[in-house]
Amino acid sequence: MTTHPVTIVGAGLAGLTCATYLHRANIPFRLIDAADAVGGRVRTDSVEGFTLDRGFQVLLTAYPECQALLDYDALNLQPFYDGALVRTHGHFHRIADPFRHPFDAPRTLFAPVGTLADKLRVARMRSALTAQSINEIFSQPEQPTRQVLATRWGFSDLMIDRFFRPFFGGIFFDTELQASSRLFEFLFKMFAEGDTTVPAQGMQAIPNQLAAQLPSSSIDLNTQVAALENNQVRFDDGTSAPASAIVIATDAPAAHNLLGDETISTKQRSTTCLYYAAPESPLDDPILALNGDQDGLLNNVAVMSDVAPSYAPDGETLISAVVVGDPLEDDDALERTVRRELIDWFGLPAGGWTHLRTYRIEHALPDQTPPSVRHDANMVRHHDGVYVCGDYLRTASINDAMGTGRMAAEAIRTDRSVPA
Ligand SMILES: Cc1cc2nc3c(=O)[nH]c(=O)nc-3n(C[C@H](O)[C@H](O)[C@H](O)COP(=O)(O)OP(=O)(O)OC[C@H]3O[C@@H](n4cnc5c(N)ncnc54)[C@H](O)[C@@H]3O)c2cc1C
């Protein structure tokens, strides 16, 4: 067998997971990333004592790939309230998970966010999806989420527009809900079966935990791969390195370019996240507030320091405000518009909040309009000696970035007949 390492291009969660499983199988690897730290799209900045994730994001503890690999206790996960506040016509209405917050069930049932029958349909969908395995969900015919909500599950337009559109539209970065029903049903199951959390030290604690278990000499940062050439990768400085196998663990546009593979879609979804510091929280619970009306730019707001007090210095409050897409306004104009809407939502004190930073994430997620969520163990084998992993292959989620990373490592192990 060749002595060259497996070269993994991309140290996001897919590449880190692939490296972790190769390391466990004693298969030498070299993990390369163009960025200055591991994590890919899961990065966190420290700004004036505040912990700012690069775009609002959460870890669902039910994700099986995370359960298999992450030490949740060490991450010190901080949970959100299981539900949301839906703002419509100037009022907030609480939509709770009645199985976890039974005392909030009556307000949920009578909130003007969908009909009473819709609330019962949520319970029916919850028990159906928690009874199904993830493989069963991925085997269902794929349709746009909006269509499946109306036809498979029978929800009214009111319920879809006031609740599912801002909640899942803010997850898919697609408020038309065109994303795959497999993605929706998988995520709904995950929300129902576990907690919605952030690590106390920010989302980047997740990739950092994975990287800490790998030999540091196997990770090369600030190293851009320019091309693949036979059994080696060529770097942008013109040098190259031989590899026994290559794993392309990049985002979809980079994989498309490096592999010259037109079948990998480069269509992406964008999001913009603005962070504010405030003297006190405008909400009573660590809960996500959603825009249930189809107007304005804001999609959702969370008081991050109510969820994880460590996200803000003592006596301060950190608020994230999310706009789906990449608005045309420049940053100053966008901030003024968002602040006007925040004042509308939370009153005049929002006018005094300090704007900390705006993150525009153009390539946030792959577009997941069907057909997109694959269900095929072989999808990680690209061509002879070249493997792929990354969120665009299955669901655009932390779980499937990691899941496809594991599958790529398993494929390499199998192809070399290395025992598990
Ligand atoms: C704002 C935001 C919010 C999100 N919210 C959630 C959420 O709440 N829950 C959830 O489950 N998921 C969420 N996601 C999705 C999740 O973060 C991603 O699906 C996952 O992190 C993708 O990991 P990946 O390893 O596939 O790709 P990436 O993280 O994109 O990693 C690819 C890596 O490849 C490197 N690379 C690319 N080209 C080259 C090259 N030529 N040479 C060297 N290196 C290269 C990049 O620098 C990058 O580090 C969110 C994503 C974003 C952006």
The ligand as a Tripos MOL2 file, in Angstrom:
@<TRIPOS>MOLECULE
LIG
   53    58     1     0     0
SMALL
NO_CHARGES

@<TRIPOS>ATOM
      1 C1        -25.3890   31.1630    8.8350 C.3       1 LIG1
      2 C2        -25.5440   29.6730    8.8280 C.ar      1 LIG1
      3 C3        -26.4680   29.1070    9.6860 C.ar      1 LIG1
      4 C4        -26.6110   27.7190    9.7280 C.ar      1 LIG1
      5 N1        -27.4680   27.1890   10.6370 N.ar      1 LIG1
      6 C5        -27.4570   25.8550   10.8280 C.ar      1 LIG1
      7 C6        -28.1790   25.2950   11.9170 C.ar      1 LIG1
      8 O1        -28.7750   26.0120   12.7170 O.2       1 LIG1
      9 N2        -28.1560   23.9320   12.0550 N.ar      1 LIG1
     10 C7        -27.4860   23.1180   11.1770 C.ar      1 LIG1
     11 O2        -27.5140   21.8930   11.3450 O.2       1 LIG1
     12 N3        -26.7940   23.6420   10.1440 N.ar      1 LIG1
     13 C8        -26.7490   24.9830    9.9720 C.ar      1 LIG1
     14 N4        -26.0160   25.5220    8.9530 N.ar      1 LIG1
     15 C9        -25.3940   24.6130    7.9990 C.3       1 LIG1
     16 C10       -24.0950   24.0240    8.4830 C.3       1 LIG1
     17 O3        -23.3100   24.9890    9.1330 O.3       1 LIG1
     18 C11       -23.3630   23.4900    7.2420 C.3       1 LIG1
     19 O4        -24.2140   22.5690    6.6010 O.3       1 LIG1
     20 C12       -22.0490   22.7990    7.5640 C.3       1 LIG1
     21 O5        -21.2750   23.5420    8.4460 O.3       1 LIG1
     22 C13       -21.3100   22.5390    6.2580 C.3       1 LIG1
     23 O6        -20.0760   21.8980    6.5350 O.3       1 LIG1
     24 P1        -19.1670   21.3810    5.3450 P.3       1 LIG1
     25 O7        -17.9560   20.7950    5.9760 O.co2     1 LIG1
     26 O8        -19.9670   20.5470    4.4290 O.co2     1 LIG1
     27 O9        -18.7710   22.6780    4.4960 O.3       1 LIG1
     28 P2        -17.9640   23.9870    4.9220 P.3       1 LIG1
     29 O10       -18.2400   24.3320    6.3300 O.co2     1 LIG1
     30 O11       -18.2830   25.0080    3.8850 O.co2     1 LIG1
     31 O12       -16.4350   23.5700    4.8280 O.3       1 LIG1
     32 C14       -15.7470   23.5630    3.6020 C.3       1 LIG1
     33 C15       -14.3130   24.0080    3.8450 C.3       1 LIG1
     34 O13       -13.5890   23.8630    2.6210 O.3       1 LIG1
     35 C16       -12.6360   24.9050    2.5640 C.3       1 LIG1
     36 N5        -12.2520   25.0730    1.1590 N.ar      1 LIG1
     37 C17       -13.0590   25.3610    0.1050 C.ar      1 LIG1
     38 N6        -12.3330   25.4030   -1.0430 N.ar      1 LIG1
     39 C18       -11.0510   25.1210   -0.7010 C.ar      1 LIG1
     40 C19        -9.8550   25.0100   -1.4420 C.ar      1 LIG1
     41 N7         -9.8130   25.1750   -2.7700 N.pl3     1 LIG1
     42 N8         -8.6910   24.7310   -0.7800 N.ar      1 LIG1
     43 C20        -8.7010   24.5380    0.5790 C.ar      1 LIG1
     44 N9         -9.8290   24.6460    1.3230 N.ar      1 LIG1
     45 C21       -10.9890   24.9180    0.6890 C.ar      1 LIG1
     46 C22       -13.3790   26.1120    3.1370 C.3       1 LIG1
     47 O14       -12.4680   27.0860    3.6030 O.3       1 LIG1
     48 C23       -14.1820   25.4650    4.2650 C.3       1 LIG1
     49 O15       -13.4870   25.5440    5.4990 O.3       1 LIG1
     50 C24       -25.8530   26.8980    8.8630 C.ar      1 LIG1
     51 C25       -24.9410   27.4780    7.9800 C.ar      1 LIG1
     52 C26       -24.7830   28.8460    7.9710 C.ar      1 LIG1
     53 C27       -23.7600   29.4560    7.0710 C.3       1 LIG1
@<TRIPOS>BOND
     1     1     2 1
     2     2     3 ar
     3     2    52 ar
     4     3     4 ar
     5     4     5 ar
     6     4    50 ar
     7     5     6 ar
     8     6     7 ar
     9     6    13 1
    10     7     8 2
    11     7     9 ar
    12     9    10 ar
    13    10    11 2
    14    10    12 ar
    15    12    13 ar
    16    13    14 ar
    17    14    15 1
    18    14    50 ar
    19    15    16 1
    20    16    17 1
    21    16    18 1
    22    18    19 1
    23    18    20 1
    24    20    21 1
    25    20    22 1
    26    22    23 1
    27    23    24 1
    28    24    25 2
    29    24    26 1
    30    24    27 1
    31    27    28 1
    32    28    29 2
    33    28    30 1
    34    28    31 1
    35    31    32 1
    36    32    33 1
    37    33    34 1
    38    33    48 1
    39    34    35 1
    40    35    36 1
    41    35    46 1
    42    36    37 ar
    43    36    45 ar
    44    37    38 ar
    45    38    39 ar
    46    39    40 ar
    47    39    45 ar
    48    40    41 1
    49    40    42 ar
    50    42    43 ar
    51    43    44 ar
    52    44    45 ar
    53    46    47 1
    54    46    48 1
    55    48    49 1
    56    50    51 ar
    57    51    52 ar
    58    52    53 1
@<TRIPOS>SUBSTRUCTURE
     1 LIG1         1 GROUP 0 **** ****
